[in-house]
Amino acid sequence: MFILGNLFYGIANVLRIVINFFEISIVISSIFSFISFNYHNPIRNFFDQVSELINRPVRRLFGGRLVVGMFDFTPFVSILILILLDSFLVNTLFDLARVLR
């Protein structure tokens, strides 16, 4: 059973890294949207595309109700959803791995 526990532990670690990467990408993309008007910057384009992988489904889910005036709260809600996934799914995998070891 320890092999299955190690597998769950490894999956939880990788999933946590991916979730943290998406969180950081959303924050950087949001900062770029406020301070940088250069839309052709490859670094900005990269972070915008990565953050849109999470923001687009959230926008579809809420149907544009997260935009208030000129402020879009989609990145904030996306980060909250990622934190929820990290707290629930990743910690559950870690606990399951601990039990199986």
C-alpha positions as CSV (number, residue, x, y, z in Angstrom):
1,M,0.0,0.0,0.0
2,F,2.9,2.4,0.5
3,I,3.4,2.5,-3.3
4,L,-0.1,3.8,-3.8
5,G,0.5,6.3,-0.9
6,N,3.6,7.5,-2.6
7,L,1.7,7.9,-5.9
8,F,-0.9,10.0,-4.2
9,Y,1.8,12.1,-2.4
10,G,3.5,12.7,-5.8
11,I,0.2,13.7,-7.5
12,A,-0.6,16.1,-4.6
13,N,2.8,17.7,-4.9
14,V,2.5,18.2,-8.6
15,L,-1.0,19.5,-8.3
16,R,0.0,22.0,-5.7
17,I,2.8,23.3,-7.9
18,V,0.4,23.7,-10.8
19,I,-2.2,25.5,-8.7
20,N,0.5,27.9,-7.3
21,F,1.7,28.5,-10.9
22,F,-1.8,29.5,-12.0
23,E,-2.3,31.7,-8.9
24,I,1.0,33.5,-9.6
25,S,0.2,33.8,-13.3
26,I,-3.2,35.4,-12.5
27,V,-1.6,37.9,-10.1
28,I,1.1,38.9,-12.6
29,S,-1.4,39.2,-15.4
30,S,-3.6,41.5,-13.3
31,I,-0.6,43.6,-12.4
32,F,0.4,43.9,-16.1
33,S,-3.1,44.9,-17.0
34,F,-2.8,47.9,-14.6
35,I,0.7,49.1,-15.3
36,S,1.6,47.9,-18.8
37,F,-0.1,49.1,-22.0
38,N,2.2,47.3,-24.3
39,Y,0.0,44.4,-25.5
40,H,2.7,43.0,-27.7
41,N,5.1,42.2,-24.9
42,P,5.7,38.4,-25.1
43,I,6.0,38.1,-21.3
44,R,2.6,39.8,-20.8
45,N,1.1,37.6,-23.6
46,F,2.3,34.5,-21.9
47,F,0.9,35.4,-18.5
48,D,-2.4,36.6,-20.1
49,Q,-2.8,33.3,-21.9
50,V,-2.0,31.2,-18.9
51,S,-4.4,33.2,-16.7
52,E,-7.1,33.0,-19.3
53,L,-7.1,29.2,-18.9
54,I,-8.7,29.7,-15.5
55,N,-10.4,33.1,-16.0
56,R,-12.4,32.2,-19.1
57,P,-14.4,29.3,-17.5
58,V,-15.1,31.5,-14.5
59,R,-16.3,34.3,-16.7
60,R,-18.6,31.9,-18.5
61,L,-19.9,30.5,-15.2
62,F,-20.8,33.9,-13.8
63,G,-21.9,35.4,-17.1
64,G,-20.2,38.8,-16.8
65,R,-21.6,39.6,-13.3
66,L,-18.1,40.0,-11.9
67,V,-17.4,43.2,-13.8
68,V,-18.3,46.3,-11.8
69,G,-17.6,49.5,-13.7
70,M,-14.1,49.2,-15.1
71,F,-13.0,46.6,-12.5
72,D,-13.1,42.9,-13.4
73,F,-13.2,40.7,-10.3
74,T,-12.8,37.5,-12.3
75,P,-9.1,37.1,-11.3
76,F,-10.0,37.4,-7.6
77,V,-12.8,34.8,-7.9
78,S,-10.4,32.5,-9.9
79,I,-7.8,32.7,-7.2
80,L,-10.4,31.9,-4.5
81,I,-11.4,28.8,-6.5
82,L,-7.8,27.8,-6.8
83,I,-7.3,28.2,-3.1
84,L,-10.4,26.1,-2.5
85,L,-9.0,23.4,-4.8
86,D,-5.7,23.5,-3.0
87,S,-7.2,23.3,0.5
88,F,-9.7,20.6,-0.4
89,L,-8.2,18.4,-3.1
90,V,-4.5,18.6,-2.5
91,N,-4.8,18.3,1.3
92,T,-7.2,15.3,0.8
93,L,-4.6,13.6,-1.4
94,F,-1.9,14.3,1.2
95,D,-4.0,12.9,3.9
96,L,-4.8,9.8,1.8
97,A,-1.2,9.3,1.1
98,R,-0.3,9.6,4.8
99,V,-3.0,6.9,5.6
100,L,-1.8,4.5,2.9
101,R,1.9,4.7,4.1
